[in-house]
Amino acid sequence: MPMNTDVLLFDAEVQVRFGPVCHRFPRTALGVMRAVEYVMTFGKPITFWSDARQLAGISAFLAEAEVFS
């Protein structure tokens, strides 16, 4: 069974988690772009989250990710 990659949207950061690995990116336009680019390199199933809500996909994640400068 393949392990999912989780992308979690928090107030000040975006986290990418794959098993025990966790990478953090600032919640800025560049940070969100870097997180999405990074997660796409895994080639594994991806689950997007905002707070405790699972999002429908990358489009919903990007729409939800209002960025702070």
N, C-alpha and C positions, 0 to 999 in steps of 0.2 A: 504494500500500500504506500503510495507516494506521500511524502510529507508536504503539507501546505506551507506556503510562504505567506505570512501575515503582514499587512501594511496598516499601521495604526496611526490615526490622526489625533494628536493631542493639542492643547492650547498653544504650546510654544515649540513643539517639535513633531517630526514625523519619524516613526520607528519602523524599521524593516526587521522582522524576526523570522529566522529559519532554524528550527530546532533550538540549540543553545546559543546560536549566533544572533546578536542584536546590534544593528547599526542605527545611529541616530543622525538626523538631519534637521537643521533649523526650519521652522515653518515660515520660510520666505519663498519667493517665487523660484529662486535658484535652488533652494533646499528641496522643495517639492519636486522640481524637475530632476534633480540628482537622485532622489529616492525612487522615483518612477523608473528612471533609466537603470538604476542598480537592480531593482527587483525584476525587471524584464530580462536580465541576463541569466537568471536562474533556470528558466524554462520549466518551472514547476507550477502546479496549481496555485493561484494567488487569491487571497481573500482580503478584501478591503474593509476597514473598520473606522467608524467615527464614534468616539465615546464607546458605548457598549452595543452600538447598532452595526450590524453587518450591512455593507453597501452593495448595490447591485453590480458594480464593476468599476472599471477605471474611470469611465465618464462621470459616474455619480461621485466618485472620490474627488476628481478634479473640480467638480462643481461645488462640492462641500468645502474644499480646501481654500477658503479665503485666506490670503497670505498677508503677513505683516511685514512692513519694511524695517 
